Amino acid sequence: METSKRYRDVARRHLRDAIVDAARELTIAHGWDNVRMAEVAAVVGISRQTVYNEFASKAGLAEALARREVERFVADVRACLFTHGDDVRAGAYAAILRVLREAAGNPLIKAILTSAREADPLLPFLTTRAEIVLIAATAVVQDWARAHAPEISDDDLRFGAESIVRLVVSHIVLPTAAVEHTAERLADFATLLVTTYSATPARR
């Protein structure tokens, strides 16, 4: 009986994930306002009623999509930063380039990071999470900087991480160059910030 319940739980989780994935792809391609529950169901290969059974309404699906996008974004930033081991600049460049490219090509990420409020009715579900995701991203950058410079004081670490995140977001809001060039310059800044703070005695 317990095994059967676990199987059902796993199957339902996979189903919900597939529905959210389909909704995400359709939203990026056409905008949330043009996404229909029947279309989502067709992509997954299930009935429209099954989609409604899982999420109750289009608003319920939007909520799940927004939550997933935030989780995915933060996980991507962490993976990029920590994949390059001791190479501070390589980690910074990879993460910043990923964020800039995502924001350029993914309206969901741009909405989350910039609190952009346009006509698309999905955006309120995303923009209400802007502060949450910025705090989460700052925490990830703090963890990464701490791994490279454990002697930095908590206050300096927090300020430095927040400065990096806010600077990246400012270039998403108002881009001034190609994302590769911007990522190079911002990675230089992030590296300088971390290495400068690490070479300075911690302030108490």
C-alpha positions as CSV (number, residue, x, y, z in Angstrom):
1,M,0.0,0.0,0.0
2,E,2.8,2.4,0.9
3,T,4.7,1.6,-2.2
4,S,1.6,2.3,-4.3
5,K,1.1,5.6,-2.7
6,R,4.7,6.6,-3.3
7,Y,4.3,5.6,-6.9
8,R,1.2,7.8,-7.3
9,D,2.9,10.7,-5.6
10,V,5.9,10.4,-7.9
11,A,3.7,10.1,-11.0
12,R,1.7,13.1,-10.0
13,R,4.9,15.2,-9.4
14,H,6.1,14.2,-12.8
15,L,2.8,15.2,-14.4
16,R,2.7,18.6,-12.7
17,D,6.3,19.2,-13.7
18,A,5.5,18.3,-17.3
19,I,2.5,20.7,-17.3
20,V,4.6,23.6,-15.9
21,D,7.4,22.9,-18.4
22,A,4.9,23.1,-21.3
23,A,3.4,26.3,-19.9
24,R,6.8,27.8,-19.6
25,E,7.8,27.0,-23.2
26,L,4.5,28.3,-24.6
27,T,4.8,31.5,-22.5
28,I,8.3,32.3,-23.7
29,A,7.2,31.7,-27.3
30,H,3.9,33.4,-27.3
31,G,3.3,35.3,-24.0
32,W,1.1,34.2,-21.1
33,D,-1.9,36.0,-22.4
34,N,-1.9,33.8,-25.5
35,V,-1.4,30.5,-23.6
36,R,-4.5,28.3,-23.4
37,M,-5.0,25.4,-21.0
38,A,-6.1,23.2,-23.9
39,E,-2.8,24.0,-25.7
40,V,-0.8,23.2,-22.6
41,A,-2.7,19.9,-22.3
42,A,-2.0,19.1,-26.0
43,V,1.8,19.6,-25.5
44,V,1.9,17.2,-22.6
45,G,-0.5,14.8,-24.2
46,I,-3.3,14.9,-21.6
47,S,-6.8,16.3,-21.4
48,R,-7.5,19.9,-20.6
49,Q,-9.5,18.7,-17.6
50,T,-6.4,17.0,-16.2
51,V,-4.6,20.3,-16.3
52,Y,-7.5,21.9,-14.4
53,N,-7.6,19.0,-11.9
54,E,-4.0,19.7,-11.0
55,F,-4.0,23.5,-10.9
56,A,-7.6,24.5,-10.6
57,S,-7.3,27.5,-12.9
58,K,-5.0,29.4,-15.2
59,A,-4.0,31.6,-12.3
60,G,-3.0,28.5,-10.3
61,L,-0.8,27.4,-13.2
62,A,0.7,30.9,-13.3
63,E,1.5,30.7,-9.6
64,A,3.3,27.3,-10.1
65,L,5.2,28.6,-13.2
66,A,6.4,31.7,-11.3
67,R,7.6,29.7,-8.4
68,R,9.4,27.2,-10.6
69,E,11.1,30.0,-12.6
70,V,12.4,31.6,-9.4
71,E,13.8,28.3,-8.2
72,R,15.4,27.5,-11.5
73,F,17.0,30.9,-11.8
74,V,18.6,30.8,-8.4
75,A,19.8,27.3,-8.9
76,D,21.4,28.3,-12.3
77,V,23.2,31.2,-10.7
78,R,24.6,29.0,-8.0
79,A,25.7,26.3,-10.4
80,C,27.5,28.8,-12.7
81,L,29.3,30.4,-9.8
82,F,30.5,27.2,-8.1
83,T,31.4,25.2,-11.2
84,H,34.7,26.9,-11.7
85,G,36.3,26.1,-8.4
86,D,39.0,28.5,-7.3
87,D,38.8,30.6,-10.5
88,V,36.9,33.6,-9.1
89,R,36.7,35.5,-12.4
90,A,35.5,32.4,-14.4
91,G,32.7,31.8,-12.0
92,A,31.7,35.4,-12.0
93,Y,31.7,35.6,-15.8
94,A,29.8,32.4,-16.3
95,A,27.0,33.4,-13.8
96,I,26.7,37.0,-15.1
97,L,26.7,35.9,-18.7
98,R,24.0,33.4,-18.0
99,V,21.8,35.9,-16.2
100,L,22.2,38.5,-19.0
101,R,21.4,36.0,-21.7
102,E,18.5,34.7,-19.8
103,A,17.1,38.2,-19.3
104,A,17.6,39.0,-23.0
105,G,15.8,35.9,-24.2
106,N,13.4,35.0,-21.5
107,P,10.7,37.5,-20.6
108,L,9.9,35.6,-17.4
109,I,13.4,36.2,-16.0
110,K,13.5,39.8,-17.1
111,A,10.2,40.4,-15.3
112,I,11.4,38.7,-12.1
113,L,14.7,40.8,-12.0
114,T,13.4,44.2,-13.1
115,S,9.8,44.1,-11.7
116,A,8.7,45.1,-15.2
117,R,5.0,45.6,-15.3
118,E,3.6,45.3,-18.8
119,A,0.4,44.1,-20.3
120,D,1.1,40.4,-19.9
121,P,-1.1,39.2,-17.0
122,L,1.5,36.7,-15.8
123,L,3.8,39.4,-14.8
124,P,2.2,40.2,-11.4
125,F,2.9,36.6,-10.3
126,L,6.5,37.2,-11.2
127,T,7.1,40.7,-10.1
128,T,5.8,40.1,-6.6
129,R,8.8,37.7,-6.3
130,A,11.4,40.2,-7.4
131,E,12.5,41.1,-3.9
132,I,12.6,37.5,-2.9
133,V,14.7,36.4,-5.9
134,L,17.1,39.3,-5.5
135,I,17.6,38.4,-1.8
136,A,18.1,34.8,-2.8
137,A,20.6,35.7,-5.5
138,T,22.5,38.0,-3.1
139,A,22.7,35.1,-0.6
140,V,24.1,32.8,-3.4
141,V,26.8,35.4,-4.3
142,Q,27.6,35.8,-0.6
143,D,28.1,32.0,-0.3
144,W,30.4,32.1,-3.3
145,A,32.4,35.1,-2.2
146,R,32.7,33.6,1.3
147,A,34.2,30.4,-0.2
148,H,36.9,32.5,-1.9
149,A,37.5,35.0,0.9
150,P,36.5,33.6,4.3
151,E,38.2,36.5,6.1
152,I,35.7,39.1,4.7
153,S,33.5,40.5,7.4
154,D,29.8,39.7,7.2
155,D,28.8,43.3,6.6
156,D,31.3,43.8,3.8
157,L,30.3,40.4,2.3
158,R,26.7,41.3,2.3
159,F,27.3,44.8,0.8
160,G,29.6,43.5,-1.8
161,A,27.2,40.7,-2.9
162,E,24.3,43.0,-3.1
163,S,26.3,45.6,-5.1
164,I,27.2,42.9,-7.7
165,V,23.6,41.8,-8.0
166,R,22.2,45.3,-8.3
167,L,24.8,46.3,-10.8
168,V,23.9,43.2,-13.0
169,V,20.2,44.1,-12.8
170,S,20.9,47.7,-13.8
171,H,22.5,46.4,-17.0
172,I,19.4,44.3,-17.7
173,V,17.1,47.3,-17.2
174,L,19.3,49.6,-19.4
175,P,21.8,47.5,-21.5
176,T,24.6,49.5,-23.0
177,A,26.6,46.9,-24.9
178,A,26.6,43.3,-26.1
179,V,25.9,40.8,-23.2
180,E,29.3,39.2,-23.7
181,H,31.2,42.5,-23.3
182,T,29.0,43.6,-20.4
183,A,29.6,40.2,-18.7
184,E,33.4,40.6,-19.1
185,R,33.4,44.1,-17.5
186,L,31.1,43.1,-14.7
187,A,33.1,39.9,-14.0
188,D,36.2,42.1,-13.7
189,F,34.4,44.3,-11.2
190,A,33.1,41.3,-9.2
191,T,36.6,39.8,-9.1
192,L,38.2,43.1,-8.0
193,L,35.6,43.5,-5.3
194,V,36.1,40.0,-3.9
195,T,39.9,40.1,-4.1
196,T,40.1,43.7,-2.7
197,Y,37.9,42.9,0.2
198,S,39.8,39.7,0.9
199,A,43.1,41.6,1.0
200,T,41.7,44.2,3.4
201,P,41.5,43.5,7.2
202,A,38.0,42.7,8.2
203,R,36.2,45.6,9.9
204,R,34.5,44.7,13.2
